[in-house]
């Protein structure tokens, strides 16, 4: 899969597209990479001996985009002009270290389940062969813009309810060190 394929499938455009390259894709599994640049890094942390870091929410977003590419490619479709792709929930998410400017994130994502327009994925992210983040379960939904405007107070409600049923746990909890 090439950069043009990523652009065709995902609605995200630079600088918000957080996948540079698809390294490998096969049914149910994908490897994708993103190099952390200065656009999305925060000031140096701690004692100043480390470089600027990428916010963890954007590491999650980058992983989510990777999983979405797997879902969309397998379904043989792209996000339509009248649709929105949304992160709905996550469970058992753990960050082992921060992603620093210049790091090349390699996401390993598996598509665990698809229920209608809701997808469940899991996996991990590595830098130089070392795991920096683990994603026990993330949930993404594909909805029409019309359905969102009709029920603005219920965005993602069905996905969250389904996730709670699936996991029997607090599906919106993020655990980090």
PyMOL CGO cylinders between C-alpha atoms (Angstrom):
from pymol import cmd
from pymol.cgo import CYLINDER

trace = [
    CYLINDER, 0.00, 0.00, 0.00, 1.39, 3.39, -0.99, 0.3, 1, 1, 1, 1, 1, 1,
    CYLINDER, 1.39, 3.39, -0.99, 0.90, 6.95, 0.27, 0.3, 1, 1, 1, 1, 1, 1,
    CYLINDER, 0.90, 6.95, 0.27, -1.79, 7.50, -2.37, 0.3, 1, 1, 1, 1, 1, 1,
    CYLINDER, -1.79, 7.50, -2.37, -3.73, 4.51, -1.00, 0.3, 1, 1, 1, 1, 1, 1,
    CYLINDER, -3.73, 4.51, -1.00, -3.56, 5.96, 2.52, 0.3, 1, 1, 1, 1, 1, 1,
    CYLINDER, -3.56, 5.96, 2.52, -4.89, 9.27, 1.20, 0.3, 1, 1, 1, 1, 1, 1,
    CYLINDER, -4.89, 9.27, 1.20, -7.65, 7.47, -0.71, 0.3, 1, 1, 1, 1, 1, 1,
    CYLINDER, -7.65, 7.47, -0.71, -8.85, 5.46, 2.32, 0.3, 1, 1, 1, 1, 1, 1,
    CYLINDER, -8.85, 5.46, 2.32, -8.49, 7.92, 5.20, 0.3, 1, 1, 1, 1, 1, 1,
    CYLINDER, -8.49, 7.92, 5.20, -10.07, 11.38, 5.34, 0.3, 1, 1, 1, 1, 1, 1,
    CYLINDER, -10.07, 11.38, 5.34, -7.06, 12.67, 7.32, 0.3, 1, 1, 1, 1, 1, 1,
    CYLINDER, -7.06, 12.67, 7.32, -4.63, 14.96, 5.53, 0.3, 1, 1, 1, 1, 1, 1,
    CYLINDER, -4.63, 14.96, 5.53, -1.27, 16.31, 6.64, 0.3, 1, 1, 1, 1, 1, 1,
    CYLINDER, -1.27, 16.31, 6.64, -0.52, 17.41, 9.23, 0.3, 1, 1, 1, 1, 1, 1,
    CYLINDER, -0.52, 17.41, 9.23, -3.26, 15.34, 10.91, 0.3, 1, 1, 1, 1, 1, 1,
    CYLINDER, -3.26, 15.34, 10.91, -2.52, 12.15, 8.99, 0.3, 1, 1, 1, 1, 1, 1,
    CYLINDER, -2.52, 12.15, 8.99, -0.28, 10.28, 11.41, 0.3, 1, 1, 1, 1, 1, 1,
    CYLINDER, -0.28, 10.28, 11.41, 0.71, 7.35, 9.18, 0.3, 1, 1, 1, 1, 1, 1,
    CYLINDER, 0.71, 7.35, 9.18, 3.60, 7.77, 6.74, 0.3, 1, 1, 1, 1, 1, 1,
    CYLINDER, 3.60, 7.77, 6.74, 3.90, 4.27, 5.36, 0.3, 1, 1, 1, 1, 1, 1,
    CYLINDER, 3.90, 4.27, 5.36, 2.25, 0.86, 5.32, 0.3, 1, 1, 1, 1, 1, 1,
    CYLINDER, 2.25, 0.86, 5.32, 5.01, -1.69, 5.85, 0.3, 1, 1, 1, 1, 1, 1,
    CYLINDER, 5.01, -1.69, 5.85, 2.87, -4.82, 5.54, 0.3, 1, 1, 1, 1, 1, 1,
    CYLINDER, 2.87, -4.82, 5.54, -0.81, -5.59, 5.23, 0.3, 1, 1, 1, 1, 1, 1,
    CYLINDER, -0.81, -5.59, 5.23, -2.55, -8.95, 5.19, 0.3, 1, 1, 1, 1, 1, 1,
    CYLINDER, -2.55, -8.95, 5.19, -6.05, -10.05, 6.19, 0.3, 1, 1, 1, 1, 1, 1,
    CYLINDER, -6.05, -10.05, 6.19, -6.56, -9.12, 9.84, 0.3, 1, 1, 1, 1, 1, 1,
    CYLINDER, -6.56, -9.12, 9.84, -3.10, -7.61, 10.46, 0.3, 1, 1, 1, 1, 1, 1,
    CYLINDER, -3.10, -7.61, 10.46, -1.17, -4.49, 9.48, 0.3, 1, 1, 1, 1, 1, 1,
    CYLINDER, -1.17, -4.49, 9.48, 2.23, -2.91, 10.17, 0.3, 1, 1, 1, 1, 1, 1,
    CYLINDER, 2.23, -2.91, 10.17, 2.39, 0.84, 9.62, 0.3, 1, 1, 1, 1, 1, 1,
    CYLINDER, 2.39, 0.84, 9.62, 4.96, 3.52, 10.46, 0.3, 1, 1, 1, 1, 1, 1,
    CYLINDER, 4.96, 3.52, 10.46, 5.00, 7.18, 11.44, 0.3, 1, 1, 1, 1, 1, 1,
    CYLINDER, 5.00, 7.18, 11.44, 8.05, 9.33, 12.17, 0.3, 1, 1, 1, 1, 1, 1,
    CYLINDER, 8.05, 9.33, 12.17, 7.49, 11.78, 15.03, 0.3, 1, 1, 1, 1, 1, 1,
    CYLINDER, 7.49, 11.78, 15.03, 8.16, 15.32, 13.82, 0.3, 1, 1, 1, 1, 1, 1,
    CYLINDER, 8.16, 15.32, 13.82, 8.27, 18.71, 15.45, 0.3, 1, 1, 1, 1, 1, 1,
    CYLINDER, 8.27, 18.71, 15.45, 4.69, 19.62, 14.51, 0.3, 1, 1, 1, 1, 1, 1,
    CYLINDER, 4.69, 19.62, 14.51, 3.18, 17.43, 17.22, 0.3, 1, 1, 1, 1, 1, 1,
    CYLINDER, 3.18, 17.43, 17.22, 5.70, 17.44, 20.01, 0.3, 1, 1, 1, 1, 1, 1,
    CYLINDER, 5.70, 17.44, 20.01, 5.56, 19.16, 23.35, 0.3, 1, 1, 1, 1, 1, 1,
    CYLINDER, 5.56, 19.16, 23.35, 8.40, 20.93, 25.09, 0.3, 1, 1, 1, 1, 1, 1,
    CYLINDER, 8.40, 20.93, 25.09, 11.16, 18.78, 26.60, 0.3, 1, 1, 1, 1, 1, 1,
    CYLINDER, 11.16, 18.78, 26.60, 10.11, 17.08, 29.81, 0.3, 1, 1, 1, 1, 1, 1,
    CYLINDER, 10.11, 17.08, 29.81, 11.83, 16.25, 33.07, 0.3, 1, 1, 1, 1, 1, 1,
    CYLINDER, 11.83, 16.25, 33.07, 15.41, 17.34, 33.56, 0.3, 1, 1, 1, 1, 1, 1,
    CYLINDER, 15.41, 17.34, 33.56, 15.84, 18.45, 29.95, 0.3, 1, 1, 1, 1, 1, 1,
    CYLINDER, 15.84, 18.45, 29.95, 18.07, 15.51, 28.96, 0.3, 1, 1, 1, 1, 1, 1,
    CYLINDER, 18.07, 15.51, 28.96, 15.33, 14.08, 26.76, 0.3, 1, 1, 1, 1, 1, 1,
    CYLINDER, 15.33, 14.08, 26.76, 13.94, 15.61, 23.60, 0.3, 1, 1, 1, 1, 1, 1,
    CYLINDER, 13.94, 15.61, 23.60, 10.46, 16.89, 22.90, 0.3, 1, 1, 1, 1, 1, 1,
    CYLINDER, 10.46, 16.89, 22.90, 7.74, 14.23, 23.16, 0.3, 1, 1, 1, 1, 1, 1,
    CYLINDER, 7.74, 14.23, 23.16, 4.62, 13.43, 21.16, 0.3, 1, 1, 1, 1, 1, 1,
    CYLINDER, 4.62, 13.43, 21.16, 1.46, 13.67, 23.28, 0.3, 1, 1, 1, 1, 1, 1,
    CYLINDER, 1.46, 13.67, 23.28, 0.18, 10.20, 24.14, 0.3, 1, 1, 1, 1, 1, 1,
    CYLINDER, 0.18, 10.20, 24.14, -3.22, 11.05, 22.71, 0.3, 1, 1, 1, 1, 1, 1,
    CYLINDER, -3.22, 11.05, 22.71, -1.56, 11.45, 19.31, 0.3, 1, 1, 1, 1, 1, 1,
    CYLINDER, -1.56, 11.45, 19.31, 0.29, 8.14, 19.64, 0.3, 1, 1, 1, 1, 1, 1,
    CYLINDER, 0.29, 8.14, 19.64, -3.18, 6.61, 20.20, 0.3, 1, 1, 1, 1, 1, 1,
    CYLINDER, -3.18, 6.61, 20.20, -4.54, 8.55, 17.20, 0.3, 1, 1, 1, 1, 1, 1,
    CYLINDER, -4.54, 8.55, 17.20, -1.68, 7.29, 15.01, 0.3, 1, 1, 1, 1, 1, 1,
    CYLINDER, -1.68, 7.29, 15.01, -2.35, 3.69, 16.10, 0.3, 1, 1, 1, 1, 1, 1,
    CYLINDER, -2.35, 3.69, 16.10, -6.07, 4.23, 15.47, 0.3, 1, 1, 1, 1, 1, 1,
    CYLINDER, -6.07, 4.23, 15.47, -5.40, 5.48, 11.95, 0.3, 1, 1, 1, 1, 1, 1,
    CYLINDER, -5.40, 5.48, 11.95, -3.31, 2.35, 11.34, 0.3, 1, 1, 1, 1, 1, 1,
    CYLINDER, -3.31, 2.35, 11.34, -6.16, 0.10, 12.52, 0.3, 1, 1, 1, 1, 1, 1,
    CYLINDER, -6.16, 0.10, 12.52, -8.68, 2.09, 10.46, 0.3, 1, 1, 1, 1, 1, 1,
    CYLINDER, -8.68, 2.09, 10.46, -6.58, 1.51, 7.32, 0.3, 1, 1, 1, 1, 1, 1,
    CYLINDER, -6.58, 1.51, 7.32, -6.71, -2.23, 7.97, 0.3, 1, 1, 1, 1, 1, 1,
    CYLINDER, -6.71, -2.23, 7.97, -10.49, -2.10, 8.44, 0.3, 1, 1, 1, 1, 1, 1,
    CYLINDER, -10.49, -2.10, 8.44, -11.16, 0.05, 5.39, 0.3, 1, 1, 1, 1, 1, 1,
    CYLINDER, -11.16, 0.05, 5.39, -8.77, -1.84, 3.12, 0.3, 1, 1, 1, 1, 1, 1,
    CYLINDER, -8.77, -1.84, 3.12, -10.33, -5.16, 4.11, 0.3, 1, 1, 1, 1, 1, 1,
    CYLINDER, -10.33, -5.16, 4.11, -13.81, -3.77, 3.48, 0.3, 1, 1, 1, 1, 1, 1,
    CYLINDER, -13.81, -3.77, 3.48, -12.70, -2.49, 0.07, 0.3, 1, 1, 1, 1, 1, 1,
    CYLINDER, -12.70, -2.49, 0.07, -13.93, 1.03, 0.77, 0.3, 1, 1, 1, 1, 1, 1,
    CYLINDER, -13.93, 1.03, 0.77, -12.90, 4.50, 1.84, 0.3, 1, 1, 1, 1, 1, 1,
    CYLINDER, -12.90, 4.50, 1.84, -14.56, 6.93, 4.23, 0.3, 1, 1, 1, 1, 1, 1,
    CYLINDER, -14.56, 6.93, 4.23, -17.22, 8.70, 2.18, 0.3, 1, 1, 1, 1, 1, 1,
    CYLINDER, -17.22, 8.70, 2.18, -17.72, 12.46, 1.92, 0.3, 1, 1, 1, 1, 1, 1,
    CYLINDER, -17.72, 12.46, 1.92, -20.86, 12.22, 4.06, 0.3, 1, 1, 1, 1, 1, 1,
    CYLINDER, -20.86, 12.22, 4.06, -19.27, 10.00, 6.74, 0.3, 1, 1, 1, 1, 1, 1,
    CYLINDER, -19.27, 10.00, 6.74, -17.11, 10.51, 9.79, 0.3, 1, 1, 1, 1, 1, 1,
    CYLINDER, -17.11, 10.51, 9.79, -14.63, 8.01, 11.23, 0.3, 1, 1, 1, 1, 1, 1,
    CYLINDER, -14.63, 8.01, 11.23, -14.41, 8.33, 15.03, 0.3, 1, 1, 1, 1, 1, 1,
    CYLINDER, -14.41, 8.33, 15.03, -12.51, 6.79, 17.91, 0.3, 1, 1, 1, 1, 1, 1,
    CYLINDER, -12.51, 6.79, 17.91, -15.23, 5.61, 20.28, 0.3, 1, 1, 1, 1, 1, 1,
    CYLINDER, -15.23, 5.61, 20.28, -13.47, 3.92, 23.20, 0.3, 1, 1, 1, 1, 1, 1,
    CYLINDER, -13.47, 3.92, 23.20, -10.35, 2.22, 24.42, 0.3, 1, 1, 1, 1, 1, 1,
    CYLINDER, -10.35, 2.22, 24.42, -9.56, -0.36, 27.07, 0.3, 1, 1, 1, 1, 1, 1,
    CYLINDER, -9.56, -0.36, 27.07, -6.34, -1.69, 28.58, 0.3, 1, 1, 1, 1, 1, 1,
    CYLINDER, -6.34, -1.69, 28.58, -4.21, 1.03, 26.96, 0.3, 1, 1, 1, 1, 1, 1,
    CYLINDER, -4.21, 1.03, 26.96, -0.76, 1.32, 28.47, 0.3, 1, 1, 1, 1, 1, 1,
    CYLINDER, -0.76, 1.32, 28.47, 2.13, 3.60, 27.61, 0.3, 1, 1, 1, 1, 1, 1,
    CYLINDER, 2.13, 3.60, 27.61, 5.54, 2.24, 28.55, 0.3, 1, 1, 1, 1, 1, 1,
    CYLINDER, 5.54, 2.24, 28.55, 7.52, 5.29, 27.42, 0.3, 1, 1, 1, 1, 1, 1,
    CYLINDER, 7.52, 5.29, 27.42, 6.97, 8.50, 25.51, 0.3, 1, 1, 1, 1, 1, 1,
    CYLINDER, 6.97, 8.50, 25.51, 7.53, 8.86, 21.78, 0.3, 1, 1, 1, 1, 1, 1,
    CYLINDER, 7.53, 8.86, 21.78, 10.21, 11.47, 21.20, 0.3, 1, 1, 1, 1, 1, 1,
    CYLINDER, 10.21, 11.47, 21.20, 10.88, 13.70, 18.22, 0.3, 1, 1, 1, 1, 1, 1,
    CYLINDER, 10.88, 13.70, 18.22, 12.66, 11.66, 15.55, 0.3, 1, 1, 1, 1, 1, 1,
    CYLINDER, 12.66, 11.66, 15.55, 11.31, 8.30, 16.75, 0.3, 1, 1, 1, 1, 1, 1,
    CYLINDER, 11.31, 8.30, 16.75, 9.84, 6.04, 14.10, 0.3, 1, 1, 1, 1, 1, 1,
    CYLINDER, 9.84, 6.04, 14.10, 6.67, 4.50, 15.49, 0.3, 1, 1, 1, 1, 1, 1,
    CYLINDER, 6.67, 4.50, 15.49, 5.89, 1.05, 14.09, 0.3, 1, 1, 1, 1, 1, 1,
    CYLINDER, 5.89, 1.05, 14.09, 2.31, 0.05, 14.81, 0.3, 1, 1, 1, 1, 1, 1,
    CYLINDER, 2.31, 0.05, 14.81, 1.28, -3.62, 14.88, 0.3, 1, 1, 1, 1, 1, 1,
    CYLINDER, 1.28, -3.62, 14.88, -2.52, -3.75, 14.68, 0.3, 1, 1, 1, 1, 1, 1,
    CYLINDER, -2.52, -3.75, 14.68, -4.95, -6.65, 14.50, 0.3, 1, 1, 1, 1, 1, 1,
    CYLINDER, -4.95, -6.65, 14.50, -8.60, -6.34, 13.53, 0.3, 1, 1, 1, 1, 1, 1,
    CYLINDER, -8.60, -6.34, 13.53, -10.40, -8.38, 16.18, 0.3, 1, 1, 1, 1, 1, 1,
    CYLINDER, -10.40, -8.38, 16.18, -14.05, -7.95, 15.24, 0.3, 1, 1, 1, 1, 1, 1,
    CYLINDER, -14.05, -7.95, 15.24, -16.40, -5.96, 13.03, 0.3, 1, 1, 1, 1, 1, 1,
    CYLINDER, -16.40, -5.96, 13.03, -20.03, -5.39, 14.00, 0.3, 1, 1, 1, 1, 1, 1,
    CYLINDER, -20.03, -5.39, 14.00, -21.83, -3.36, 11.34, 0.3, 1, 1, 1, 1, 1, 1,
    CYLINDER, -21.83, -3.36, 11.34, -20.04, -0.01, 11.20, 0.3, 1, 1, 1, 1, 1, 1,
    CYLINDER, -20.04, -0.01, 11.20, -18.09, -0.61, 14.41, 0.3, 1, 1, 1, 1, 1, 1,
    CYLINDER, -18.09, -0.61, 14.41, -14.61, -2.13, 14.48, 0.3, 1, 1, 1, 1, 1, 1,
    CYLINDER, -14.61, -2.13, 14.48, -12.58, -3.55, 17.38, 0.3, 1, 1, 1, 1, 1, 1,
    CYLINDER, -12.58, -3.55, 17.38, -8.78, -3.65, 17.12, 0.3, 1, 1, 1, 1, 1, 1,
    CYLINDER, -8.78, -3.65, 17.12, -5.81, -4.37, 19.36, 0.3, 1, 1, 1, 1, 1, 1,
    CYLINDER, -5.81, -4.37, 19.36, -2.05, -4.27, 19.14, 0.3, 1, 1, 1, 1, 1, 1,
    CYLINDER, -2.05, -4.27, 19.14, 1.08, -2.42, 20.15, 0.3, 1, 1, 1, 1, 1, 1,
    CYLINDER, 1.08, -2.42, 20.15, 3.53, 0.24, 19.03, 0.3, 1, 1, 1, 1, 1, 1,
    CYLINDER, 3.53, 0.24, 19.03, 7.30, -0.11, 18.93, 0.3, 1, 1, 1, 1, 1, 1,
    CYLINDER, 7.30, -0.11, 18.93, 10.30, 2.17, 18.52, 0.3, 1, 1, 1, 1, 1, 1,
    CYLINDER, 10.30, 2.17, 18.52, 13.58, 0.48, 17.54, 0.3, 1, 1, 1, 1, 1, 1,
    CYLINDER, 13.58, 0.48, 17.54, 12.06, -2.92, 18.36, 0.3, 1, 1, 1, 1, 1, 1,
    CYLINDER, 12.06, -2.92, 18.36, 11.00, -1.90, 21.89, 0.3, 1, 1, 1, 1, 1, 1,
    CYLINDER, 11.00, -1.90, 21.89, 7.31, -1.73, 22.78, 0.3, 1, 1, 1, 1, 1, 1,
    CYLINDER, 7.31, -1.73, 22.78, 6.30, 1.76, 23.90, 0.3, 1, 1, 1, 1, 1, 1,
    CYLINDER, 6.30, 1.76, 23.90, 2.50, 1.34, 23.96, 0.3, 1, 1, 1, 1, 1, 1,
    CYLINDER, 2.50, 1.34, 23.96, -0.01, -1.49, 24.23, 0.3, 1, 1, 1, 1, 1, 1,
    CYLINDER, -0.01, -1.49, 24.23, -3.62, -1.30, 23.05, 0.3, 1, 1, 1, 1, 1, 1,
    CYLINDER, -3.62, -1.30, 23.05, -5.80, -4.02, 24.58, 0.3, 1, 1, 1, 1, 1, 1,
    CYLINDER, -5.80, -4.02, 24.58, -8.86, -2.90, 22.66, 0.3, 1, 1, 1, 1, 1, 1,
    CYLINDER, -8.86, -2.90, 22.66, -9.82, 0.19, 20.70, 0.3, 1, 1, 1, 1, 1, 1,
    CYLINDER, -9.82, 0.19, 20.70, -13.17, 0.80, 19.11, 0.3, 1, 1, 1, 1, 1, 1,
    CYLINDER, -13.17, 0.80, 19.11, -13.81, 2.90, 16.03, 0.3, 1, 1, 1, 1, 1, 1,
    CYLINDER, -13.81, 2.90, 16.03, -17.13, 3.74, 14.44, 0.3, 1, 1, 1, 1, 1, 1,
    CYLINDER, -17.13, 3.74, 14.44, -18.12, 4.97, 11.01, 0.3, 1, 1, 1, 1, 1, 1,
    CYLINDER, -18.12, 4.97, 11.01, -21.22, 7.18, 11.04, 0.3, 1, 1, 1, 1, 1, 1,
    CYLINDER, -21.22, 7.18, 11.04, -23.01, 9.44, 8.59, 0.3, 1, 1, 1, 1, 1, 1,
    CYLINDER, -23.01, 9.44, 8.59, -22.84, 13.18, 9.23, 0.3, 1, 1, 1, 1, 1, 1,
    CYLINDER, -22.84, 13.18, 9.23, -26.66, 13.21, 9.18, 0.3, 1, 1, 1, 1, 1, 1,
    CYLINDER, -26.66, 13.21, 9.18, -26.92, 10.68, 11.99, 0.3, 1, 1, 1, 1, 1, 1,
    CYLINDER, -26.92, 10.68, 11.99, -24.59, 12.81, 14.11, 0.3, 1, 1, 1, 1, 1, 1,
    CYLINDER, -24.59, 12.81, 14.11, -26.50, 16.02, 13.51, 0.3, 1, 1, 1, 1, 1, 1,
    CYLINDER, -26.50, 16.02, 13.51, -29.81, 14.30, 14.36, 0.3, 1, 1, 1, 1, 1, 1,
    CYLINDER, -29.81, 14.30, 14.36, -28.60, 13.10, 17.77, 0.3, 1, 1, 1, 1, 1, 1,
    CYLINDER, -28.60, 13.10, 17.77, -25.75, 15.35, 18.97, 0.3, 1, 1, 1, 1, 1, 1,
    CYLINDER, -25.75, 15.35, 18.97, -26.05, 14.14, 22.57, 0.3, 1, 1, 1, 1, 1, 1,
    CYLINDER, -26.05, 14.14, 22.57, -25.75, 10.47, 21.59, 0.3, 1, 1, 1, 1, 1, 1,
    CYLINDER, -25.75, 10.47, 21.59, -22.51, 10.45, 19.58, 0.3, 1, 1, 1, 1, 1, 1,
    CYLINDER, -22.51, 10.45, 19.58, -20.91, 7.06, 20.00, 0.3, 1, 1, 1, 1, 1, 1,
    CYLINDER, -20.91, 7.06, 20.00, -23.56, 5.81, 22.45, 0.3, 1, 1, 1, 1, 1, 1,
    CYLINDER, -23.56, 5.81, 22.45, -24.21, 2.57, 20.58, 0.3, 1, 1, 1, 1, 1, 1,
    CYLINDER, -24.21, 2.57, 20.58, -20.50, 1.83, 20.21, 0.3, 1, 1, 1, 1, 1, 1,
    CYLINDER, -20.50, 1.83, 20.21, -19.89, 2.45, 23.90, 0.3, 1, 1, 1, 1, 1, 1,
    CYLINDER, -19.89, 2.45, 23.90, -22.85, 0.27, 24.87, 0.3, 1, 1, 1, 1, 1, 1,
    CYLINDER, -22.85, 0.27, 24.87, -21.57, -2.49, 22.60, 0.3, 1, 1, 1, 1, 1, 1,
    CYLINDER, -21.57, -2.49, 22.60, -18.07, -2.15, 24.05, 0.3, 1, 1, 1, 1, 1, 1,
    CYLINDER, -18.07, -2.15, 24.05, -19.39, -2.41, 27.60, 0.3, 1, 1, 1, 1, 1, 1,
    CYLINDER, -19.39, -2.41, 27.60, -21.32, -5.53, 26.68, 0.3, 1, 1, 1, 1, 1, 1,
    CYLINDER, -21.32, -5.53, 26.68, -18.25, -6.96, 24.94, 0.3, 1, 1, 1, 1, 1, 1,
    CYLINDER, -18.25, -6.96, 24.94, -15.76, -6.25, 27.70, 0.3, 1, 1, 1, 1, 1, 1,
    CYLINDER, -15.76, -6.25, 27.70, -17.86, -6.13, 30.89, 0.3, 1, 1, 1, 1, 1, 1,
    CYLINDER, -17.86, -6.13, 30.89, -15.49, -3.41, 32.04, 0.3, 1, 1, 1, 1, 1, 1,
    CYLINDER, -15.49, -3.41, 32.04, -15.12, 0.34, 31.92, 0.3, 1, 1, 1, 1, 1, 1,
    CYLINDER, -15.12, 0.34, 31.92, -14.45, 0.70, 28.19, 0.3, 1, 1, 1, 1, 1, 1,
    CYLINDER, -14.45, 0.70, 28.19, -13.36, 4.32, 28.38, 0.3, 1, 1, 1, 1, 1, 1,
    CYLINDER, -13.36, 4.32, 28.38, -10.56, 3.91, 30.93, 0.3, 1, 1, 1, 1, 1, 1,
    CYLINDER, -10.56, 3.91, 30.93, -7.03, 4.63, 29.83, 0.3, 1, 1, 1, 1, 1, 1,
    CYLINDER, -7.03, 4.63, 29.83, -4.27, 3.22, 31.96, 0.3, 1, 1, 1, 1, 1, 1,
    CYLINDER, -4.27, 3.22, 31.96, -0.84, 4.74, 31.72, 0.3, 1, 1, 1, 1, 1, 1,
    CYLINDER, -0.84, 4.74, 31.72, 2.32, 4.71, 33.73, 0.3, 1, 1, 1, 1, 1, 1,
]
cmd.load_cgo(trace, "trace")
